[in-house]
Amino acid sequence: MSLLDLENVKTVAVIGGGTIGASWSAWFLAQGFTVRCSDPSSAARDAAPGLVAACWPQLSALGASGSAQEALARFSIWESHLQAVEGADYVQENAPERLELKQRLLSEIDAALPADRVIGSSTSGLKASDMQTGMTHPERLVVAHPFNPPHLIPLVEIVGGKQTSEEAADWAVAFFNAHGKRAIQVRREVPGHIANRLQAALWKEAAYLVQSGVASVEDVDLAISEGPGLRWAIMGPHLTFHLGGGTGGMAHFYDHLVPAMQTWWADLGTPTMDAALREQLVDGVTQEVGDRSIADLAAERDRKLIDILNVLSPAAKRS
Ligand SMILES: NC(=O)c1ccc[n+]([C@@H]2O[C@H](COP(=O)([O-])OP(=O)(O)OC[C@H]3O[C@@H](n4cnc5c(N)ncnc54)[C@H](O)[C@@H]3O)[C@@H](O)[C@H]2O)c1
């Protein structure tokens, strides 16, 4: 069966209105969609409009038009996922990270939704292959994994399961890219998808460097934020090293520096994640942050993130 044309997507159901669901809701509203959100928790339902409104100044700074109030007129929140998916053209599932719960939700949503609608799950760690087992139309399920907070970070990782159709994965990539996200396709299901694996690889060595006394927590952080981290907002590790090879590009980089890099690889470590390291890392970040609260740090991160996003892709180009 062919899938709904992208231009006919008007209403998005957001299942689960917690951290990720509320942020996704704000982003979908900023794209002009009607959003039907669901959450069985009355506290979450009460909090959701406020969480969406809190994202709005940031979305406005990135080019969203209209006020939070105007956007919230297109937002509704329901107790049941079955109410939320009524009339939905796309579903973004953000329920708690429990396989049986997601299997049940997804099979019920699948039964209620026309077969030409794609369903995306925000799951960080579950496989589409495992989540789609109870679905009558498993071919329309993809993992559509955002990076927190989804209303700001462009990356969406699209992963199909064993029964997902190529068409559904392509549809999801095209859908997000048409609205200013940068969707990438993960061709094989692996734990952590791509970006979290890369983060995990880096943090493994970062923790090892602290544990083995090579540098302090703060200096390891500075080695990234004041160094390669600045370039990584512009280009990834392959393009960065393509430039590292000078006019010879990646070919020269490979011939010239891979032998040295292999000796570094041989020396990379695995930290022992014990209570002593926990204390070392907690003490290290406590010293690093000084008197800044977590809320201060998050606000600083988001403000600078918006500035970076506007430099990399001006609001006018994104809207
Ligand atoms: N937090 C992150 O950084 C992050 C990043 C990317 C992806 N994710 C993924 O997003 C999903 C949601 O994570 P979160 O951090 O928003 O969790 P959360 O705990 O903040 O929110 C989950 C929400 O789901 C609601 N819920 C419980 N049962 C439900 C049901 N049957 N139907 C609908 N909603 C239900 C809860 O009441 C809660 O409000 C997870 O799969 C997680 O792996 C999280």
The ligand as an SDF file (V2000), in Angstrom:
LIG
                    3D

 44 48  0  0  0  0  0  0  0  0999 V2000
   14.9480   11.8950   27.7060 N   0  0  0  0  0  0  0  0  0  0  0  0
   15.8030   11.8150   26.6970 C   0  0  0  0  0  0  0  0  0  0  0  0
   16.8790   12.4010   26.7020 O   0  0  0  0  0  0  0  0  0  0  0  0
   15.4190   11.0170   25.4640 C   0  0  0  0  0  0  0  0  0  0  0  0
   16.0750   11.2920   24.2500 C   0  0  0  0  0  0  0  0  0  0  0  0
   15.6830   10.6110   23.0990 C   0  0  0  0  0  0  0  0  0  0  0  0
   14.6820    9.6510   23.1670 C   0  0  0  0  0  0  0  0  0  0  0  0
   14.0680    9.3870   24.3640 N   0  0  0  0  0  0  0  0  0  0  0  0
   12.9870    8.3830   24.3790 C   0  0  0  0  0  0  0  0  0  0  0  0
   11.7380    9.0610   24.4680 O   0  0  0  0  0  0  0  0  0  0  0  0
   10.7950    8.2220   25.1490 C   0  0  0  0  0  0  0  0  0  0  0  0
   10.1640    9.0200   26.2770 C   0  0  0  0  0  0  0  0  0  0  0  0
   11.1680    9.4130   27.1810 O   0  0  0  0  0  0  0  0  0  0  0  0
   10.9960   10.6970   28.1460 P   0  0  0  0  0  0  0  0  0  0  0  0
   12.3740   11.0670   28.5690 O   0  0  0  0  0  0  0  0  0  0  0  0
   10.1170   11.7140   27.5290 O   0  0  0  0  0  0  0  0  0  0  0  0
   10.2240   10.0280   29.3890 O   0  0  0  0  0  0  0  0  0  0  0  0
    9.2720   10.7530   30.4500 P   0  0  0  0  0  0  0  0  0  0  0  0
    9.2190    9.8570   31.6200 O   0  0  0  0  0  0  0  0  0  0  0  0
    9.6690   12.1860   30.6440 O   0  0  0  0  0  0  0  0  0  0  0  0
    7.8390   10.7640   29.7140 O   0  0  0  0  0  0  0  0  0  0  0  0
    7.1040    9.6100   29.4350 C   0  0  0  0  0  0  0  0  0  0  0  0
    5.6440    9.9970   29.4910 C   0  0  0  0  0  0  0  0  0  0  0  0
    4.8850    8.8950   29.0200 O   0  0  0  0  0  0  0  0  0  0  0  0
    3.7100    8.8540   29.8160 C   0  0  0  0  0  0  0  0  0  0  0  0
    3.0860    7.5290   29.7080 N   0  0  0  0  0  0  0  0  0  0  0  0
    3.1070    6.4960   30.5820 C   0  0  0  0  0  0  0  0  0  0  0  0
    2.3570    5.4840   30.0840 N   0  0  0  0  0  0  0  0  0  0  0  0
    1.8590    5.9060   28.8910 C   0  0  0  0  0  0  0  0  0  0  0  0
    0.9850    5.3410   27.9250 C   0  0  0  0  0  0  0  0  0  0  0  0
    0.4640    4.1250   28.0900 N   0  0  0  0  0  0  0  0  0  0  0  0
    0.6540    6.0910   26.8470 N   0  0  0  0  0  0  0  0  0  0  0  0
    1.1610    7.3120   26.6670 C   0  0  0  0  0  0  0  0  0  0  0  0
    1.9860    7.8990   27.5430 N   0  0  0  0  0  0  0  0  0  0  0  0
    2.3350    7.2010   28.6380 C   0  0  0  0  0  0  0  0  0  0  0  0
    4.1750    9.2100   31.2120 C   0  0  0  0  0  0  0  0  0  0  0  0
    3.0700    9.6380   32.0310 O   0  0  0  0  0  0  0  0  0  0  0  0
    5.1580   10.3300   30.9140 C   0  0  0  0  0  0  0  0  0  0  0  0
    4.5340   11.6020   30.9240 O   0  0  0  0  0  0  0  0  0  0  0  0
   11.5640    6.9830   25.6020 C   0  0  0  0  0  0  0  0  0  0  0  0
   11.3350    5.9380   24.6930 O   0  0  0  0  0  0  0  0  0  0  0  0
   13.0140    7.4230   25.5450 C   0  0  0  0  0  0  0  0  0  0  0  0
   13.9120    6.3690   25.2830 O   0  0  0  0  0  0  0  0  0  0  0  0
   14.4010   10.0540   25.5140 C   0  0  0  0  0  0  0  0  0  0  0  0
  1  2  1  0
  2  3  2  0
  2  4  1  0
  4  5  1  0
  4 44  2  0
  5  6  2  0
  6  7  1  0
  7  8  2  0
  8  9  1  0
  8 44  1  0
  9 10  1  0
  9 42  1  0
 10 11  1  0
 11 12  1  0
 11 40  1  0
 12 13  1  0
 13 14  1  0
 14 15  2  0
 14 16  1  0
 14 17  1  0
 17 18  1  0
 18 19  2  0
 18 20  1  0
 18 21  1  0
 21 22  1  0
 22 23  1  0
 23 24  1  0
 23 38  1  0
 24 25  1  0
 25 26  1  0
 25 36  1  0
 26 27  1  0
 26 35  1  0
 27 28  2  0
 28 29  1  0
 29 30  1  0
 29 35  2  0
 30 31  1  0
 30 32  2  0
 32 33  1  0
 33 34  2  0
 34 35  1  0
 36 37  1  0
 36 38  1  0
 38 39  1  0
 40 41  1  0
 40 42  1  0
 42 43  1  0
M  CHG  2   8   1  16  -1
M  END
$$$$
